[in-house]
């Protein structure tokens, strides 16, 4: 029995399967997203104020989405992470998510205006925002011997491979590397398919220092009229004896 026949047999046994495998479920993502936000997110005055201030200052509305931010907070708590490195601060939304979960955050931002807004938004939290390009700052952090529990890369996809390499060097053994928005970037660059073209997936997959997976998601963003198929690379740096 091939896979199609197996699927038909399952549907015959359980008509509810039709609702599970219906491709139109994708269209219901905004309703599910709203339902999840209502059920799972609690009021957070600091995050709300950061979004308002970022908007008032004209920053692009591309902060991590609320449920994604909560994911970062949960991850920080589950790992007991105390040191987080972030590449791409914007207005500091994700920095707040990490810091409120108990981590000290070192964040890199190339845009001076974005950094100024972020500094205002994270005031009073254990967050340091370094102004400059990742290509300049990441090597410096390596030279300083810094190590982090989590390295979160949420910046321009140009040079992502190089940022990944530095991230590995800066992450402690069994620490976490998080490369955000890679699926959207691959769609944008025409890299989704079965060809052998080099991309961030193949780059990470060939690296023996890490074990990683791709976590696909359906993202719903107010600035985009329809759901977006996106996803992130989530990996860990292997210990020397792994």
C-alpha positions as CSV (number, residue, x, y, z in Angstrom):
1,X,0.0,0.0,0.0
2,X,1.5,3.3,-1.1
3,X,1.3,6.5,0.9
4,X,-1.7,7.8,-1.0
5,X,-3.6,4.6,-0.4
6,X,-2.7,4.7,3.3
7,X,-4.0,8.3,3.5
8,X,-7.3,7.3,1.9
9,X,-7.6,4.4,4.3
10,X,-7.1,6.7,7.2
11,X,-9.7,9.2,5.9
12,X,-12.2,6.3,5.5
13,X,-11.6,5.3,9.2
14,X,-11.8,8.9,10.5
15,X,-13.7,11.6,8.5
16,X,-12.2,14.2,10.8
17,X,-8.9,13.6,9.0
18,X,-10.2,15.6,6.1
19,X,-10.3,18.7,8.3
20,X,-6.7,18.1,9.4
21,X,-5.2,17.7,6.0
22,X,-7.3,20.4,4.3
23,X,-4.8,22.9,2.7
24,X,-7.4,25.6,3.3
25,X,-6.4,25.4,7.0
26,X,-3.5,27.6,6.0
27,X,-6.1,30.4,5.4
28,X,-7.3,30.0,9.0
29,X,-3.8,30.9,10.4
30,X,-4.8,34.5,11.3
31,X,-7.7,33.3,13.4
32,X,-5.6,30.6,15.1
33,X,-2.9,33.2,15.8
34,X,-5.4,35.6,17.3
35,X,-6.9,32.7,19.4
36,X,-3.4,31.7,20.7
37,X,-2.5,35.3,21.5
38,X,-5.7,35.8,23.5
39,X,-5.2,32.5,25.4
40,X,-1.5,32.4,26.0
41,X,-0.2,36.0,26.2
42,X,-0.5,38.0,29.4
43,X,-0.4,41.8,29.5
44,X,3.2,43.1,29.4
45,X,3.4,46.9,29.8
46,X,7.1,46.9,28.9
47,X,6.6,45.1,25.6
48,X,3.6,47.2,24.7
49,X,5.4,50.4,25.4
50,X,8.4,49.2,23.3
51,X,6.2,48.6,20.3
52,X,4.4,52.0,20.7
53,X,7.7,53.9,21.0
54,X,9.3,52.0,18.1
55,X,6.3,52.9,15.9
56,X,6.3,56.5,17.1
57,X,10.0,56.8,16.2
58,X,9.4,55.5,12.7
59,X,11.1,52.1,13.1
60,X,10.0,49.4,10.6
61,X,7.3,47.2,12.1
62,X,9.4,44.0,11.9
63,X,10.0,43.1,15.5
64,X,9.5,39.5,16.4
65,X,5.9,38.6,16.7
66,X,4.3,38.4,20.2
67,X,4.1,34.6,20.3
68,X,7.6,34.3,18.9
69,X,8.8,36.6,21.6
70,X,7.1,34.5,24.3
71,X,8.9,31.5,22.7
72,X,12.2,33.2,23.3
73,X,11.2,33.9,26.9
74,X,10.2,30.3,27.5
75,X,13.4,29.0,25.9
76,X,15.5,31.2,28.1
77,X,13.7,30.0,31.2
78,X,13.9,26.3,30.2
79,X,17.6,26.5,29.5
80,X,18.3,28.6,32.6
81,X,20.1,30.9,30.1
82,X,22.1,33.7,31.8
83,X,24.0,35.1,28.8
84,X,22.3,35.9,25.5
85,X,23.8,37.4,22.4
86,X,21.5,39.0,19.9
87,X,22.4,40.1,16.3
88,X,19.8,42.7,15.3
89,X,18.3,44.8,18.1
90,X,15.8,47.0,16.2
91,X,13.7,48.5,19.0
92,X,14.7,46.0,21.6
93,X,11.5,43.9,21.7
94,X,13.3,40.5,21.7
95,X,15.9,41.9,24.0
96,X,13.2,42.6,26.6
97,X,11.8,39.0,26.1
98,X,15.2,37.6,27.0
99,X,16.0,40.0,29.8
100,X,12.6,39.6,31.5
101,X,13.2,35.8,31.5
102,X,16.4,36.3,33.6
103,X,19.2,36.7,31.0
104,X,21.8,39.3,30.6
105,X,21.6,40.4,26.9
106,X,24.4,41.7,24.7
107,X,22.7,43.0,21.5
108,X,24.3,44.3,18.2
109,X,22.6,47.0,16.2
110,X,24.1,48.7,13.1
111,X,21.6,51.5,12.9
112,X,22.3,54.4,15.4
113,X,18.7,55.5,15.4
114,X,17.4,52.0,16.1
115,X,20.0,51.7,18.9
116,X,18.8,54.9,20.5
117,X,15.2,53.8,20.5
118,X,16.2,50.4,21.9
119,X,18.2,51.9,24.7
120,X,15.1,53.9,25.7
121,X,12.9,50.8,25.5
122,X,15.2,48.5,27.6
123,X,16.2,51.1,30.2
124,X,16.5,49.5,33.6
125,X,17.0,46.0,32.2
126,X,20.3,44.0,32.0
127,X,20.7,44.8,28.3
128,X,23.8,46.2,26.5
129,X,23.3,47.4,23.0
130,X,26.5,47.6,20.9
131,X,26.5,50.0,17.9
132,X,28.2,48.6,14.8
133,X,28.2,45.8,12.2
134,X,28.2,42.2,13.2
135,X,31.3,41.7,11.0
136,X,33.2,44.0,13.3
137,X,31.7,43.2,16.7
138,X,31.4,39.4,16.5
139,X,35.2,38.8,16.0
140,X,35.9,41.2,18.9
141,X,33.6,39.2,21.2
142,X,35.5,36.1,20.2
143,X,38.8,37.8,21.0
144,X,37.4,38.8,24.4
145,X,36.6,35.1,25.1
146,X,32.9,35.7,25.5
147,X,30.6,32.7,25.5
148,X,26.8,32.7,25.5
149,X,24.0,30.3,26.3
150,X,21.9,31.5,23.4
151,X,22.9,33.3,20.2
152,X,19.9,34.8,18.4
153,X,20.4,36.1,14.9
154,X,17.6,38.2,13.6
155,X,19.3,40.6,11.1
156,X,19.9,41.1,7.4
157,X,20.2,37.7,5.7
158,X,23.1,38.9,3.7
159,X,26.2,37.4,5.3
160,X,24.1,34.9,7.4
161,X,26.6,32.1,6.7
162,X,29.4,34.2,8.2
163,X,27.2,35.2,11.2
164,X,26.4,31.6,11.8
165,X,30.1,30.7,11.9
166,X,30.8,33.4,14.5
167,X,27.7,32.3,16.4
168,X,29.1,28.8,16.7
169,X,32.4,30.2,18.1
170,X,30.5,32.3,20.6
171,X,28.0,29.6,21.9
172,X,28.9,27.4,24.8
173,X,28.8,23.6,24.3
174,X,25.2,22.5,24.4
175,X,24.1,26.1,24.0
176,X,21.6,27.2,21.5
177,X,21.9,29.0,18.1
178,X,18.7,30.5,16.6
179,X,18.7,31.8,13.0
180,X,15.4,33.6,12.5
181,X,13.4,34.1,9.3
182,X,15.5,31.7,7.1
183,X,12.6,30.2,5.2
184,X,11.2,33.6,4.1
185,X,14.7,34.5,3.0
186,X,15.1,31.3,1.0
187,X,11.8,31.9,-0.7
188,X,12.8,35.5,-1.5
189,X,16.1,34.3,-3.0
190,X,14.6,31.4,-5.0
191,X,16.4,28.8,-2.9
192,X,13.5,26.5,-2.1
193,X,13.6,23.3,-4.1
194,X,15.4,20.1,-4.6
195,X,18.4,21.5,-6.4
196,X,21.9,21.2,-5.0
197,X,22.4,25.0,-4.6
198,X,24.4,26.0,-1.6
199,X,22.2,27.8,1.0
200,X,22.0,28.4,4.7
201,X,20.5,24.9,5.2
202,X,23.4,23.1,3.5
203,X,25.9,25.4,5.2
204,X,24.6,24.5,8.7
205,X,24.0,20.8,7.7
206,X,27.7,20.4,6.7
207,X,29.0,21.9,9.9
208,X,30.2,19.1,12.2
209,X,30.3,21.5,15.2
210,X,26.5,21.7,15.5
211,X,23.3,19.6,15.4
212,X,20.4,21.6,14.0
213,X,16.9,21.4,12.7
214,X,14.5,23.6,10.7
215,X,11.3,24.6,12.5
216,X,8.7,25.7,9.9
217,X,6.0,28.1,11.0
218,X,3.1,30.0,9.6
219,X,3.5,33.7,10.6
220,X,0.7,36.2,10.7
221,X,1.9,39.8,10.5
222,X,-0.3,43.0,10.5
223,X,1.7,44.5,7.6
224,X,1.1,41.5,5.3
225,X,-2.4,40.7,4.2
226,X,-2.0,36.9,4.2
227,X,-0.2,34.3,6.2
228,X,3.5,33.8,5.5
229,X,5.2,30.4,5.4
230,X,8.4,31.1,7.4
231,X,10.7,29.2,9.7
232,X,13.9,29.3,11.7
233,X,17.0,27.1,12.2
234,X,17.3,25.9,15.7
235,X,20.5,24.2,16.7
236,X,23.0,23.4,19.5
237,X,26.8,23.4,19.6
238,X,28.1,19.9,20.2
239,X,30.4,19.2,23.1
240,X,33.9,18.0,22.0
241,X,33.1,14.5,23.1
242,X,29.7,14.3,21.3
